[in-house]
Amino acid sequence: MLKPVKISIEEIYVPIKWNKSLEPEKVDSIAESILEDGQKTPIHIRKGEGRYVLVAGFHRLQALIALGEAEIDALVVGSRKF
């Protein structure tokens, strides 16, 4: 079973396709929840070349960025070869 690890937000690459799905209201709602209860669900990332690549959890990541956090709880899932 995968265990969450703390990852520096700066080490995470967000593919451009995620920006098209940004919902600011959702980010605000998640940020409020994180302020009240902390981050409950880790994002999913995979190892890329010299960095991590976001797989799932775009709005959670954006909420933590908005809150000024430097690290995020993440699950490192299997890598994909291109």
Secondary structure, DSSP 4 states (H G I P E B T S, - for coil): ----EEEEGGGEE--HHHHTT--HHHHHHHHHHHHHH---S-EEEEE-SSSEEEEE-HHHHHHHHHTT-SEEEEEEEPP---
